[in-house]
C-alpha cells in the first residue's frame, strides 16, 4: 500500500464527508442496503445489478430472497423454480421472446433456452443476462452438437 500524505488524507476525509452528506439527501433506499442484509443477499444483489436497473431489482429482490434464502436453497433448487424467479429478464425485455425447452441427453437433465428478436442487440442483452445468472449459479452448460 502506498502511504498517503497528510494533505491526501485530509482531502480523502473531506470527500468521504461530502459523499455521505450527498447520500443522506439523494441516496435511494433499497432492501440490500439495510444493516440486516446478509453477505449472501449482498452477493445476489451484486449479480442482479450487473445487468438490471436497481429499480427493477428492488421489485424482484425480496421475492427472490424469500424463494432462495441461502446458498444451499439456491444450489438445491429445481431448474424450473429458478427459471420462474428469473422472469425479470423477460419482463425487462418484453419485445424479445424467451423460451425454455427441457431435455434429457446423455443421462443429464437440462433445458435449452431460445431467445428470439428482430434486433441482434436485444438478443445479446438477454443472452448476457442469462449467461451471467447461469455462471454465477455454477450451472453446467451443455453445448448442443
C-alpha positions in Angstrom: 0.0 0.0 0.0 1.3 3.5 -0.9 1.3 5.8 2.2 -0.9 8.9 1.9 0.4 12.3 2.6 -1.4 14.4 5.3 -2.8 16.5 2.5 -4.2 13.5 0.7 -5.6 12.1 3.9 -7.4 15.4 4.6 -8.8 15.5 1.0 -9.9 11.9 1.3 -11.8 12.6 4.6 -13.4 15.7 3.0 -14.5 13.6 0.0 -16.0 10.9 2.3 -17.9 13.5 4.3 -19.3 15.1 1.1 -20.4 11.8 -0.3 -22.1 10.8 2.9 -23.8 14.2 3.0 -24.9 13.8 -0.6 -26.2 10.3 0.0 -28.2 11.3 3.1 -30.1 13.7 0.8 -30.1 12.0 -2.6 -29.5 8.3 -1.8 -32.2 5.8 -2.6 -33.4 3.1 -0.2 -33.0 -0.5 -1.3 -33.5 -3.8 0.6 -29.9 -4.8 0.2 -28.7 -1.5 1.8 -30.0 -2.3 5.3 -27.8 -3.4 8.1 -29.8 -6.6 8.3 -28.7 -7.7 4.7 -26.6 -10.8 4.8 -23.4 -11.3 2.8 -25.4 -13.8 0.7 -28.1 -11.1 -0.1 -25.4 -8.6 -1.0 -23.7 -11.0 -3.4 -27.1 -11.9 -5.0 -27.9 -8.2 -5.3 -24.5 -7.5 -7.0 -25.1 -10.3 -9.5 -28.6 -9.0 -10.3 -27.4 -5.4 -10.6 -24.7 -6.2 -13.2 -27.3 -6.0 -16.0 -30.5 -4.9 -14.4 -31.6 -1.5 -13.2 -31.8 -1.0 -9.4 -35.5 -0.2 -9.5 -36.2 -3.5 -11.2 -34.1 -5.5 -8.9 -35.7 -3.8 -5.9 -39.1 -5.1 -7.0 -37.8 -8.6 -7.6 -35.2 -8.9 -4.9 -37.5 -9.6 -1.8 -39.3 -12.4 -3.7 -36.0 -14.0 -4.9 -34.6 -13.9 -1.3 -37.9 -15.4 0.0 -37.6 -18.2 -2.5 -33.9 -18.7 -2.1 -32.8 -17.5 1.4 -29.4 -19.2 1.3 -26.7 -20.6 -0.9 -27.9 -24.1 -0.1 -31.5 -23.3 -1.1 -30.3 -21.8 -4.3 -27.9 -24.7 -5.1 -30.6 -27.4 -4.4 -33.5 -25.6 -6.2 -35.1 -27.2 -9.2 -34.3 -25.5 -12.5 -38.0 -24.7 -13.1 -38.1 -22.8 -9.8 -35.0 -20.7 -10.6 -36.4 -20.1 -14.1 -39.6 -18.8 -12.6 -37.7 -16.5 -10.4 -35.8 -15.2 -13.4 -38.9 -13.9 -15.2 -37.4 -10.4 -14.6 -35.2 -11.0 -17.7 -38.3 -11.4 -19.8 -40.1 -8.6 -18.0 -37.2 -6.2 -18.8 -37.1 -7.4 -22.4 -40.8 -7.5 -23.4 -40.2 -7.3 -27.1 -37.9 -10.4 -27.0 -39.3 -13.9 -27.0 -37.6 -16.2 -24.5 -38.5 -19.9 -24.4 -37.2 -22.9 -22.5 -37.4 -26.5 -23.5 -36.4 -29.3 -21.1 -34.5 -32.3 -22.3 -32.8 -35.5 -21.2 -29.5 -36.2 -23.0 -26.6 -38.5 -22.2 -28.0 -39.1 -18.7 -28.4 -35.5 -17.9 -31.5 -33.4 -17.5 -31.2 -29.9 -19.0 -33.0 -27.1 -20.6 -32.5 -25.4 -23.9 -33.1 -21.6 -23.9 -34.1 -19.9 -27.1 -34.1 -16.1 -27.5 -35.8 -14.5 -30.5 -35.9 -10.9 -31.6 -35.7 -8.9 -34.8 -32.8 -6.9 -33.2 -29.5 -8.7 -32.6 -28.5 -6.2 -29.9 -31.6 -7.2 -27.8 -30.8 -10.9 -28.2 -27.2 -10.2 -27.0 -28.5 -8.3 -23.9 -30.8 -11.2 -22.9 -28.1 -13.7 -23.6 -25.7 -11.8 -21.4 -28.2 -11.6 -18.5 -29.0 -15.3 -18.7 -25.3 -16.3 -19.0 -24.3 -14.2 -16.0 -27.0 -15.9 -14.0 -26.0 -19.4 -15.1 -22.3 -18.7 -14.5 -22.9 -17.2 -11.0 -25.0 -20.2 -10.0 -22.4 -22.6 -11.4 -25.0 -24.3 -13.6 -23.3 -26.6 -16.2 -23.7 -25.5 -19.8 -24.1 -28.5 -22.2 -23.3 -27.5 -25.7 -25.5 -28.8 -28.4 -23.9 -30.9 -31.1 
